[in-house]
Amino acid sequence: MTPAIRLLKKHKIKFNIHQYQHDSHQSHYGQEAANKLGVELNIIAGQIFKTLVVSMNGDNKTLAVCVLPVDCTLDLKQAAKTLACKKIELADPQLAQKRTGYIVGGISPLGQKQKLPTLIDNSAEQYATIMVSGGKRGLEIEISPEDLATELNAKFAKLTV
């Protein structure tokens, strides 16, 4: 059981777990999840969200999390504006792993070592449920966007290009 799952159980939040066999040669983790779960569960890639850790203002000490559909690209300028900072960039992968407690490709927005400011792309609001990483490669959590936002104290915002 991952920290993300423990957190949801502790707070009695409704969720479902979906697993698939991760291909160790795959480096596009979100797209892999969409390909493997999309057909099986009859969902679209827009319902499967990736978790990106970003550093604000070029400062590796100040991090935030952006949760967006796997088939979309993060709009760095829009995310920076929403986070009220001058600029953001993707955080160094080693730093992201250290600060969240998860490995790249399995970083969940839930159950991180330290709760970071979090934004969720507003496209999530159109779905009854979305999927986010469960805290390891090959593990997805299906959860309502509202429950995810509440648990993370996250804001919905336009984050994609």
MOFEN-V34753 format. One record per pair of residues at least 6 apart in sequence whose ideal C-beta (glycine too) atoms are under 8 Angstrom apart, sorted by the first residue. I is the first residue (numbers start at 1). J is the second residue. D is the distance in Angstrom with one decimal. If there is no record, write none. Layout:
# MOFEN-V34753
i=I j=J d=D
i=I j=J d=D
This chain:
# MOFEN-V34753
i=2 j=108 d=6.9
i=2 j=111 d=6.5
i=2 j=134 d=5.7
i=2 j=135 d=3.1
i=2 j=136 d=6.0
i=2 j=139 d=6.9
i=3 j=101 d=6.5
i=3 j=108 d=7.7
i=3 j=110 d=7.5
i=3 j=111 d=3.2
i=3 j=112 d=7.5
i=3 j=135 d=6.0
i=4 j=108 d=4.0
i=4 j=110 d=3.8
i=4 j=111 d=3.9
i=4 j=133 d=7.5
i=4 j=134 d=5.5
i=4 j=135 d=4.2
i=4 j=141 d=6.2
i=5 j=15 d=7.9
i=5 j=17 d=7.0
i=5 j=111 d=7.5
i=5 j=134 d=6.3
i=5 j=135 d=7.0
i=5 j=141 d=7.1
i=6 j=111 d=6.5
i=7 j=110 d=5.5
i=7 j=111 d=4.3
i=7 j=151 d=7.3
i=8 j=15 d=5.1
i=8 j=110 d=6.6
i=8 j=141 d=7.1
i=8 j=143 d=7.4
i=8 j=151 d=7.5
i=11 j=151 d=6.5
i=13 j=143 d=7.0
i=13 j=147 d=5.1
i=13 j=151 d=6.2
i=14 j=143 d=7.5
i=14 j=144 d=7.3
i=14 j=147 d=6.9
i=15 j=141 d=5.2
i=15 j=142 d=6.2
i=15 j=143 d=4.6
i=15 j=147 d=7.7
i=16 j=129 d=7.8
i=16 j=141 d=7.4
i=16 j=142 d=4.2
i=16 j=143 d=8.0
i=17 j=134 d=6.3
i=17 j=139 d=6.8
i=17 j=140 d=7.4
i=17 j=141 d=6.3
i=17 j=142 d=7.6
i=18 j=37 d=5.6
i=18 j=41 d=6.7
i=18 j=131 d=6.7
i=18 j=139 d=7.7
i=18 j=140 d=4.6
i=18 j=141 d=7.8
i=18 j=142 d=6.2
i=19 j=138 d=5.8
i=19 j=139 d=5.5
i=19 j=140 d=7.5
i=20 j=32 d=7.9
i=20 j=33 d=6.9
i=20 j=36 d=4.1
i=20 j=37 d=6.0
i=20 j=40 d=7.8
i=20 j=138 d=5.3
i=20 j=140 d=7.8
i=21 j=36 d=7.8
i=21 j=138 d=6.3
i=22 j=29 d=7.9
i=22 j=32 d=7.0
i=22 j=105 d=7.9
i=22 j=137 d=4.2
i=22 j=138 d=3.6
i=23 j=32 d=6.5
i=26 j=32 d=4.6
i=27 j=105 d=7.6
i=29 j=50 d=7.4
i=29 j=104 d=7.8
i=29 j=105 d=3.7
i=29 j=106 d=7.4
i=29 j=133 d=7.9
i=29 j=137 d=6.1
i=30 j=48 d=6.5
i=30 j=49 d=7.7
i=30 j=50 d=3.8
i=30 j=70 d=3.1
i=31 j=45 d=7.6
i=31 j=70 d=5.7
i=31 j=71 d=7.3
i=33 j=48 d=5.4
i=33 j=70 d=6.8
i=33 j=131 d=7.2
i=33 j=133 d=8.0
i=33 j=140 d=5.7
i=34 j=45 d=4.1
i=34 j=48 d=4.7
i=34 j=70 d=5.2
i=34 j=71 d=6.8
i=37 j=43 d=6.7
i=37 j=48 d=6.7
i=37 j=131 d=7.1
i=37 j=140 d=6.4
i=38 j=44 d=6.6
i=38 j=45 d=6.3
i=38 j=48 d=7.3
i=43 j=131 d=7.5
i=45 j=69 d=6.5
i=45 j=70 d=5.7
i=45 j=71 d=4.1
i=46 j=69 d=4.8
i=46 j=71 d=6.5
i=46 j=72 d=7.9
i=46 j=123 d=6.4
i=46 j=127 d=7.8
i=47 j=69 d=7.6
i=47 j=127 d=5.4
i=47 j=129 d=7.3
i=47 j=130 d=5.2
i=47 j=131 d=6.2
i=48 j=69 d=7.0
i=48 j=70 d=5.0
i=48 j=130 d=7.3
i=48 j=131 d=4.7
i=48 j=140 d=7.0
i=49 j=67 d=5.0
i=49 j=68 d=6.1
i=49 j=69 d=5.8
i=49 j=70 d=6.6
i=49 j=120 d=7.6
i=49 j=121 d=7.3
i=49 j=124 d=6.7
i=49 j=130 d=5.4
i=49 j=131 d=6.5
i=49 j=132 d=5.1
i=50 j=67 d=7.3
i=50 j=68 d=6.3
i=50 j=69 d=7.5
i=50 j=70 d=4.8
i=50 j=133 d=7.5
i=51 j=65 d=6.1
i=51 j=66 d=7.7
i=51 j=67 d=5.5
i=51 j=107 d=4.8
i=51 j=108 d=6.3
i=51 j=109 d=4.9
i=51 j=132 d=6.4
i=51 j=133 d=5.6
i=52 j=65 d=7.1
i=52 j=66 d=4.7
i=52 j=67 d=7.7
i=52 j=68 d=7.0
i=52 j=74 d=5.8
i=52 j=90 d=6.4
i=53 j=63 d=5.7
i=53 j=64 d=7.6
i=53 j=65 d=5.8
i=53 j=90 d=7.4
i=53 j=91 d=4.4
i=53 j=95 d=7.8
i=53 j=96 d=3.8
i=53 j=99 d=7.2
i=53 j=100 d=6.4
i=53 j=107 d=6.5
i=53 j=116 d=7.4
i=54 j=63 d=6.7
i=54 j=64 d=5.4
i=54 j=65 d=7.5
i=54 j=66 d=5.9
i=54 j=74 d=7.8
i=54 j=76 d=7.9
i=54 j=79 d=6.8
i=54 j=88 d=4.4
i=54 j=89 d=6.5
i=54 j=90 d=5.9
i=54 j=91 d=5.7
i=55 j=62 d=6.5
i=55 j=63 d=5.7
i=55 j=88 d=6.7
i=55 j=89 d=5.9
i=55 j=90 d=7.7
i=55 j=91 d=4.5
i=55 j=92 d=7.6
i=55 j=95 d=7.6
i=56 j=62 d=4.5
i=56 j=63 d=7.2
i=56 j=64 d=6.0
i=56 j=80 d=7.4
i=56 j=83 d=6.0
i=56 j=85 d=4.3
i=56 j=87 d=7.8
i=56 j=88 d=5.3
i=57 j=85 d=5.0
i=57 j=86 d=5.4
i=57 j=87 d=6.3
i=57 j=88 d=7.7
i=58 j=87 d=6.8
i=58 j=89 d=7.0
i=60 j=91 d=7.0
i=60 j=92 d=6.5
i=60 j=95 d=5.7
i=62 j=85 d=7.9
i=63 j=91 d=5.6
i=63 j=95 d=7.5
i=63 j=96 d=7.5
i=63 j=99 d=5.8
i=63 j=116 d=5.3
i=64 j=83 d=5.6
i=64 j=88 d=7.1
i=64 j=116 d=5.5
i=64 j=117 d=4.4
i=64 j=118 d=6.9
i=64 j=119 d=7.0
i=65 j=109 d=5.4
i=65 j=112 d=7.7
i=65 j=116 d=4.9
i=65 j=117 d=7.1
i=65 j=118 d=4.3
i=65 j=119 d=7.2
i=65 j=152 d=7.8
i=65 j=154 d=8.0
i=66 j=74 d=5.7
i=66 j=79 d=5.6
i=66 j=118 d=7.7
i=66 j=119 d=5.1
i=66 j=121 d=7.7
i=66 j=159 d=5.5
i=67 j=109 d=5.2
i=67 j=118 d=6.7
i=67 j=119 d=7.0
i=67 j=120 d=4.6
i=67 j=121 d=6.6
i=67 j=124 d=7.5
i=67 j=132 d=6.3
i=67 j=148 d=7.6
i=67 j=154 d=7.4
i=68 j=74 d=6.0
i=68 j=120 d=7.8
i=68 j=121 d=4.1
i=68 j=123 d=7.8
i=68 j=159 d=4.9
i=68 j=160 d=5.6
i=69 j=121 d=6.4
i=69 j=123 d=6.1
i=69 j=160 d=7.0
i=72 j=121 d=7.1
i=72 j=123 d=7.8
i=72 j=159 d=7.9
i=72 j=160 d=4.0
i=72 j=161 d=7.1
i=73 j=160 d=6.3
i=73 j=161 d=4.7
i=74 j=90 d=8.0
i=74 j=159 d=6.0
i=74 j=160 d=6.8
i=74 j=161 d=7.6
i=75 j=158 d=7.4
i=75 j=159 d=6.0
i=75 j=160 d=5.8
i=75 j=161 d=4.8
i=76 j=87 d=7.0
i=76 j=88 d=5.6
i=76 j=89 d=6.9
i=77 j=87 d=7.8
i=78 j=157 d=7.5
i=78 j=158 d=5.9
i=78 j=159 d=6.3
i=79 j=88 d=5.5
i=79 j=119 d=6.4
i=79 j=157 d=7.6
i=79 j=159 d=5.4
i=80 j=86 d=6.6
i=80 j=87 d=5.1
i=80 j=88 d=4.6
i=82 j=119 d=5.8
i=82 j=155 d=7.0
i=82 j=157 d=4.4
i=82 j=158 d=8.0
i=82 j=159 d=7.4
i=83 j=117 d=6.5
i=83 j=119 d=6.9
i=91 j=99 d=7.8
i=93 j=104 d=4.8
i=96 j=104 d=6.5
i=96 j=107 d=6.4
i=97 j=103 d=5.7
i=97 j=104 d=6.1
i=97 j=107 d=7.6
i=99 j=112 d=7.4
i=99 j=113 d=6.4
i=99 j=114 d=6.2
i=99 j=116 d=7.4
i=100 j=107 d=5.3
i=100 j=108 d=7.8
i=100 j=112 d=4.3
i=100 j=113 d=6.2
i=100 j=114 d=7.9
i=100 j=116 d=7.8
i=101 j=111 d=7.7
i=101 j=112 d=6.0
i=101 j=113 d=4.1
i=102 j=108 d=6.0
i=102 j=112 d=7.1
i=102 j=133 d=7.6
i=102 j=135 d=5.6
i=102 j=136 d=7.4
i=103 j=136 d=7.3
i=103 j=137 d=7.3
i=105 j=137 d=4.7
i=106 j=133 d=5.7
i=106 j=134 d=7.9
i=106 j=135 d=5.9
i=106 j=136 d=4.2
i=106 j=137 d=4.6
i=106 j=138 d=8.0
i=106 j=139 d=7.2
i=107 j=133 d=6.0
i=107 j=135 d=7.9
i=108 j=132 d=6.2
i=108 j=133 d=4.4
i=108 j=134 d=5.9
i=108 j=135 d=4.3
i=108 j=141 d=7.1
i=109 j=118 d=5.9
i=109 j=120 d=8.0
i=109 j=132 d=5.7
i=109 j=133 d=7.6
i=109 j=148 d=7.1
i=109 j=152 d=5.9
i=109 j=154 d=7.6
i=110 j=132 d=7.1
i=110 j=135 d=7.5
i=110 j=141 d=7.1
i=110 j=148 d=7.5
i=110 j=151 d=6.6
i=110 j=152 d=7.0
i=111 j=135 d=6.3
i=115 j=152 d=7.1
i=115 j=153 d=7.3
i=118 j=152 d=4.5
i=118 j=153 d=7.2
i=118 j=154 d=3.9
i=118 j=155 d=7.7
i=119 j=154 d=6.3
i=119 j=155 d=5.6
i=119 j=156 d=7.7
i=119 j=157 d=5.1
i=119 j=159 d=5.9
i=120 j=145 d=6.5
i=120 j=148 d=6.6
i=120 j=149 d=5.7
i=120 j=152 d=7.8
i=120 j=154 d=5.0
i=120 j=155 d=7.3
i=120 j=156 d=5.4
i=120 j=157 d=7.6
i=120 j=159 d=7.8
i=121 j=156 d=7.5
i=121 j=157 d=7.2
i=121 j=158 d=7.0
i=121 j=159 d=4.3
i=121 j=160 d=5.7
i=122 j=156 d=4.5
i=122 j=157 d=6.0
i=122 j=158 d=5.5
i=122 j=159 d=7.7
i=123 j=160 d=7.2
i=124 j=130 d=5.0
i=124 j=145 d=3.9
i=124 j=148 d=7.7
i=124 j=156 d=6.9
i=125 j=145 d=5.7
i=125 j=156 d=5.9
i=127 j=145 d=6.5
i=128 j=144 d=6.5
i=129 j=142 d=4.9
i=129 j=143 d=6.3
i=129 j=144 d=5.6
i=129 j=145 d=7.7
i=130 j=142 d=7.4
i=130 j=143 d=6.8
i=130 j=144 d=7.8
i=130 j=145 d=5.5
i=130 j=148 d=7.2
i=131 j=140 d=4.4
i=131 j=141 d=6.6
i=131 j=142 d=5.1
i=131 j=143 d=7.8
i=132 j=140 d=6.9
i=132 j=141 d=5.6
i=132 j=143 d=6.8
i=132 j=148 d=6.7
i=133 j=139 d=7.0
i=133 j=140 d=6.5
i=133 j=141 d=7.3
i=134 j=140 d=5.6
i=134 j=141 d=4.4
i=145 j=156 d=7.6
i=148 j=154 d=7.0
i=149 j=155 d=7.5
i=149 j=156 d=6.4
